[in-house]
């Protein structure tokens, strides 16, 4: 974690953020979001209590003096007033407000249960706003094949391999760019490091194996700065999330889907949808493949065998789509 990340955070919040990342294994992005939420919350508390001038710029309110005395004075009504403020004054949607609820509850629970600094948790009865349920966007099978067929150019094998792994394995963007050469194993499995540094193994179907092997033939070797990286940029660095996003948008635009809200994450939704709806993959197996965070917390997910995971990989309807000869 970068040192400048702690700037402006009082000791108790710093302790909590360190706990989130080192003990709970939360990603840097998640920790950043929790800090942002708590900073906004305590800025609101200081403003509403008259602890800062009423005409001060909200973003200029310093919270590094927030101490246990102030924290102990906060009650459930204060928190609900803050949630009302995020709705009326900041126009936060339900999803953003639900995350803020989680950040606040997590912090007060930590001080109450882990640190034993509070006699009671004022956020214990705090209810999170209900998130609007919406169907995730995904490509149809025909659109997925069209996307793969749209790949061309100097980096044809690399780009095709990237799209193939997204569409067959349901990888997150961070997981794909983090892949190392050694993560592709000789038993046709792939090691993936997911959210919270949680490792999982994905069985590679024929389409993935074929795409990876074709890419390996042209993957740069000389002058590569990160020799462990699987996917290499044109500057011989590990490929960046921004570059991968540009690749995905490029080919989505080519097949006319650029303005329809599709993205790298939508390709992950596509893989999941195709396996579940057309491949007949059991929902429990699907969650294992995708590496959802709640796996392992309920007993039902502990009985999955490797045979089921391997069979699920083979059932993806894109499993037999092979890379074409380079059409540079």
C-alpha positions as CSV (number, residue, x, y, z in Angstrom):
1,X,0.0,0.0,0.0
2,X,1.4,3.4,-0.9
3,X,2.4,5.7,1.9
4,X,0.5,8.7,0.4
5,X,-2.7,6.7,0.6
6,X,-2.7,7.3,4.4
7,X,-2.5,11.1,4.1
8,X,-5.3,12.7,6.1
9,X,-6.4,9.5,7.8
10,X,-6.5,9.5,11.6
11,X,-4.9,6.5,13.5
12,X,-8.0,4.5,14.0
13,X,-9.0,4.6,10.4
14,X,-5.4,3.8,9.3
15,X,-5.6,0.7,11.6
16,X,-8.8,-0.3,10.0
17,X,-7.5,0.1,6.4
18,X,-4.4,-1.9,7.2
19,X,-6.6,-4.6,8.7
20,X,-8.8,-4.7,5.6
21,X,-5.8,-5.2,3.3
22,X,-3.5,-7.4,5.3
23,X,-5.9,-9.5,7.3
24,X,-9.1,-9.5,5.2
25,X,-7.2,-9.6,1.9
26,X,-9.2,-6.8,0.4
27,X,-7.9,-5.3,-2.9
28,X,-6.2,-1.9,-3.0
29,X,-9.3,-0.6,-5.0
30,X,-11.7,-1.8,-2.3
31,X,-9.5,-0.2,0.5
32,X,-9.4,3.0,-1.4
33,X,-13.2,3.1,-1.7
34,X,-13.6,2.4,2.0
35,X,-11.3,5.2,2.9
36,X,-13.1,7.6,0.6
37,X,-16.4,6.6,2.1
38,X,-15.2,7.0,5.7
39,X,-13.5,10.4,4.9
40,X,-16.8,11.6,3.4
41,X,-18.7,10.4,6.5
42,X,-16.5,12.1,9.0
43,X,-16.3,15.3,7.0
44,X,-20.1,15.3,7.2
45,X,-20.1,14.6,11.0
46,X,-17.6,17.5,11.6
47,X,-19.7,19.9,9.4
48,X,-23.0,18.9,11.0
49,X,-21.5,19.2,14.5
50,X,-20.2,22.7,13.8
51,X,-16.6,21.6,14.3
52,X,-15.6,23.4,11.1
53,X,-16.8,26.7,9.6
54,X,-20.2,26.3,7.8
55,X,-18.9,27.9,4.6
56,X,-15.9,25.7,4.3
57,X,-15.4,23.7,1.0
58,X,-16.5,20.2,1.9
59,X,-13.4,18.6,0.2
60,X,-11.2,20.8,2.4
61,X,-12.4,19.4,5.7
62,X,-9.6,17.6,7.4
63,X,-10.4,14.4,9.3
64,X,-6.9,13.6,10.8
65,X,-8.1,14.9,14.2
66,X,-11.0,12.4,14.4
67,X,-10.5,10.6,17.7
68,X,-12.3,8.0,19.8
69,X,-14.2,10.6,21.7
70,X,-15.8,11.9,18.5
71,X,-16.4,8.4,17.3
72,X,-18.1,7.4,20.6
73,X,-20.5,10.3,20.2
74,X,-21.9,9.0,16.9
75,X,-25.3,7.3,17.0
76,X,-27.6,5.6,14.5
77,X,-29.5,8.8,13.8
78,X,-26.2,10.5,12.8
79,X,-25.5,7.8,10.3
80,X,-29.0,7.9,8.8
81,X,-28.7,11.7,8.5
82,X,-25.4,11.1,6.5
83,X,-27.1,8.5,4.3
84,X,-29.9,11.1,3.6
85,X,-27.2,13.7,2.8
86,X,-25.6,11.3,0.3
87,X,-29.0,10.9,-1.4
88,X,-30.2,14.5,-1.4
89,X,-27.0,16.5,-1.6
90,X,-24.6,14.2,-3.5
91,X,-27.2,12.3,-5.6
92,X,-25.6,8.9,-4.8
93,X,-27.4,6.0,-6.4
94,X,-28.5,3.0,-4.3
95,X,-25.4,1.0,-5.2
96,X,-23.0,3.7,-4.1
97,X,-25.0,4.3,-0.9
98,X,-25.0,0.6,-0.2
99,X,-21.2,0.6,-0.4
100,X,-21.0,3.5,2.0
101,X,-23.3,1.6,4.4
102,X,-20.9,-1.4,4.2
103,X,-17.9,0.9,4.8
104,X,-19.4,2.4,7.9
105,X,-20.7,-0.8,9.3
106,X,-17.4,-2.5,8.8
107,X,-15.5,0.3,10.5
108,X,-17.7,0.4,13.6
109,X,-17.8,-3.4,13.8
110,X,-14.0,-3.4,13.7
111,X,-13.8,-0.9,16.6
112,X,-16.4,-2.9,18.6
113,X,-15.5,-6.5,18.0
114,X,-11.8,-6.5,17.0
115,X,-10.5,-3.5,19.0
116,X,-13.0,-3.5,21.9
117,X,-13.0,0.3,21.9
118,X,-16.8,0.7,21.8
119,X,-19.4,-0.7,24.2
120,X,-21.9,-1.0,21.4
121,X,-22.0,-0.7,17.6
122,X,-24.2,2.3,16.5
123,X,-24.3,1.0,13.0
124,X,-25.5,-2.5,13.9
125,X,-29.1,-1.8,12.9
126,X,-28.2,0.3,9.8
127,X,-30.0,-1.0,6.8
128,X,-28.5,-0.8,3.4
129,X,-30.4,0.7,0.5
130,X,-31.8,-2.0,-1.8
131,X,-29.8,-2.2,-5.0
132,X,-31.8,-2.2,-8.2
133,X,-31.6,-5.6,-9.8
134,X,-30.8,-5.6,-13.5
135,X,-29.7,-8.2,-15.9
136,X,-26.0,-7.9,-16.8
137,X,-25.3,-7.2,-20.4
138,X,-23.7,-9.9,-22.4
139,X,-23.0,-10.9,-26.0
140,X,-25.0,-13.6,-27.7
141,X,-23.2,-16.7,-28.9
142,X,-23.4,-15.3,-32.5
143,X,-22.0,-12.0,-31.4
144,X,-19.2,-13.7,-29.5
145,X,-18.1,-15.6,-32.5
146,X,-18.4,-12.5,-34.6
147,X,-16.1,-10.7,-32.1
148,X,-13.5,-13.4,-32.3
149,X,-13.7,-13.4,-36.1
150,X,-13.2,-9.6,-36.1
151,X,-9.6,-9.9,-34.7
152,X,-6.9,-8.9,-37.1
153,X,-3.6,-7.0,-37.4
154,X,0.0,-7.2,-36.1
155,X,-1.1,-8.4,-32.7
156,X,-3.6,-10.9,-34.0
157,X,-2.6,-13.9,-31.9
158,X,-2.3,-11.9,-28.7
159,X,-5.7,-10.1,-29.1
160,X,-7.4,-13.3,-30.1
161,X,-6.1,-15.1,-27.1
162,X,-7.2,-12.3,-24.8
163,X,-10.7,-12.3,-26.1
164,X,-10.8,-16.1,-26.0
165,X,-9.9,-16.2,-22.3
166,X,-12.4,-13.6,-21.4
167,X,-15.2,-15.4,-23.3
168,X,-14.4,-18.9,-22.2
169,X,-13.0,-18.4,-18.7
170,X,-14.9,-15.4,-17.4
171,X,-11.8,-13.6,-16.2
172,X,-11.8,-10.2,-14.5
173,X,-9.7,-7.6,-16.2
174,X,-7.3,-7.5,-13.3
175,X,-7.0,-11.3,-13.4
176,X,-6.1,-11.3,-17.1
177,X,-3.4,-8.7,-17.0
178,X,-2.0,-10.4,-13.9
179,X,-1.5,-13.7,-15.7
180,X,2.1,-15.0,-15.7
181,X,3.6,-17.4,-18.3
182,X,4.0,-20.0,-15.5
183,X,0.3,-19.8,-14.7
184,X,-0.4,-21.8,-17.8
185,X,0.2,-25.4,-16.7
186,X,1.1,-28.5,-18.6
187,X,-2.1,-30.3,-17.4
188,X,-4.2,-27.7,-19.4
189,X,-5.2,-25.8,-16.3
190,X,-4.6,-22.1,-15.5
191,X,-3.8,-20.5,-12.2
192,X,-5.7,-17.3,-11.6
193,X,-5.1,-14.9,-8.8
194,X,-8.5,-13.3,-8.0
195,X,-9.9,-10.6,-5.7
196,X,-8.3,-10.6,-2.3
197,X,-5.4,-12.6,-3.6
198,X,-7.6,-15.7,-3.7
199,X,-6.2,-18.3,-6.0
200,X,-8.3,-20.6,-8.1
201,X,-7.6,-23.1,-10.9
202,X,-9.5,-22.9,-14.3
203,X,-9.6,-25.8,-16.7
204,X,-8.8,-24.7,-20.2
205,X,-10.9,-26.0,-23.0
206,X,-9.6,-26.7,-26.6
207,X,-10.3,-23.1,-27.7
208,X,-8.2,-21.6,-24.9
209,X,-5.4,-24.1,-25.4
210,X,-5.3,-23.5,-29.1
211,X,-5.3,-19.7,-28.7
212,X,-2.6,-19.8,-26.0
213,X,-0.4,-22.1,-28.1
214,X,-0.7,-19.9,-31.1
215,X,0.1,-16.8,-29.1
216,X,3.2,-18.4,-27.5
217,X,4.6,-18.8,-31.0
218,X,4.8,-15.1,-31.5
219,X,5.0,-13.8,-27.9
220,X,8.0,-11.5,-27.6
221,X,11.1,-12.8,-25.8
222,X,13.9,-10.4,-26.5
223,X,13.8,-7.1,-24.6
224,X,10.8,-8.0,-22.5
225,X,10.9,-6.1,-19.3
226,X,8.6,-8.4,-17.3
227,X,9.6,-11.9,-18.4
228,X,7.0,-13.4,-16.2
229,X,4.0,-11.7,-17.8
230,X,1.9,-13.7,-20.2
231,X,0.6,-10.8,-22.2
232,X,3.1,-8.3,-23.5
233,X,2.4,-4.8,-24.8
234,X,4.0,-3.3,-27.9
235,X,6.5,-1.6,-25.6
236,X,7.6,-5.0,-24.2
237,X,5.9,-4.4,-20.8
238,X,3.3,-6.4,-19.1
239,X,0.1,-5.4,-20.8
240,X,-1.9,-2.8,-18.9
241,X,-5.6,-2.8,-18.0
242,X,-6.0,0.3,-20.2
243,X,-4.5,-1.4,-23.2
244,X,-6.7,-4.4,-22.8
245,X,-9.8,-2.2,-22.5
246,X,-8.7,-0.5,-25.7
247,X,-8.3,-3.8,-27.5
248,X,-11.8,-5.0,-26.4
249,X,-13.4,-1.7,-27.4
250,X,-11.7,-1.8,-30.7
251,X,-13.2,-5.1,-31.7
252,X,-16.6,-4.3,-30.1
253,X,-16.7,-1.2,-32.2
254,X,-15.8,-3.2,-35.3
255,X,-18.9,-5.4,-34.9
256,X,-21.1,-2.4,-34.0
257,X,-21.4,-2.8,-30.2
258,X,-19.2,0.0,-29.0
259,X,-22.1,2.3,-28.0
260,X,-24.2,-0.3,-26.2
261,X,-22.4,-0.4,-22.8
262,X,-20.2,-3.4,-23.4
263,X,-16.8,-3.7,-21.8
264,X,-14.2,-6.2,-20.5
265,X,-16.5,-7.1,-17.6
266,X,-19.4,-7.7,-20.0
267,X,-17.3,-10.4,-21.6
268,X,-17.0,-12.0,-18.2
269,X,-20.9,-11.9,-18.0
270,X,-21.0,-13.4,-21.5
271,X,-18.9,-16.4,-20.5
272,X,-21.0,-17.0,-17.4
273,X,-24.3,-16.6,-19.4
274,X,-23.2,-18.9,-22.2
275,X,-22.0,-21.6,-19.8
276,X,-25.2,-21.4,-17.7
277,X,-27.9,-20.9,-20.3
278,X,-26.5,-22.9,-23.3
279,X,-23.8,-25.1,-21.7
280,X,-26.0,-26.4,-18.9
281,X,-23.4,-25.7,-16.3
282,X,-24.6,-26.0,-12.7
283,X,-24.8,-22.6,-10.9
284,X,-22.6,-23.8,-8.1
285,X,-19.9,-24.9,-10.5
286,X,-20.2,-21.6,-12.3
287,X,-19.6,-19.6,-9.2
288,X,-16.5,-21.7,-8.6
289,X,-15.2,-20.9,-12.0
290,X,-15.8,-17.2,-11.7
291,X,-14.2,-17.1,-8.3
292,X,-17.0,-15.2,-6.5
293,X,-16.0,-13.9,-3.1
294,X,-18.6,-15.9,-1.1
295,X,-17.4,-19.3,-2.2
296,X,-16.3,-21.3,0.7
297,X,-18.6,-19.5,3.1
298,X,-21.5,-22.0,2.6
299,X,-21.3,-25.7,2.7
300,X,-22.9,-26.3,-0.7
301,X,-19.8,-25.0,-2.5
302,X,-17.4,-27.4,-0.7
303,X,-18.5,-30.5,-2.5
304,X,-17.4,-29.5,-6.0
305,X,-15.0,-31.9,-7.6
306,X,-12.3,-31.2,-10.2
307,X,-14.2,-33.4,-12.7
308,X,-17.2,-31.0,-12.6
309,X,-15.0,-28.0,-13.1
310,X,-13.2,-29.6,-16.1
311,X,-16.5,-30.7,-17.6
312,X,-17.9,-27.1,-17.2
313,X,-14.9,-25.7,-19.2
314,X,-15.6,-28.1,-22.1
315,X,-19.3,-27.2,-22.2
316,X,-18.7,-23.6,-23.1
317,X,-20.2,-23.3,-26.6
318,X,-17.1,-21.5,-27.8
319,X,-14.8,-24.3,-26.7
320,X,-14.2,-25.6,-30.2
321,X,-13.7,-22.2,-32.0
322,X,-10.1,-22.3,-33.2
323,X,-7.8,-19.5,-34.1
324,X,-7.6,-18.8,-37.8
325,X,-4.4,-18.3,-39.8
326,X,-3.0,-14.9,-39.3
327,X,-4.7,-12.4,-41.7
328,X,-2.3,-9.5,-41.2
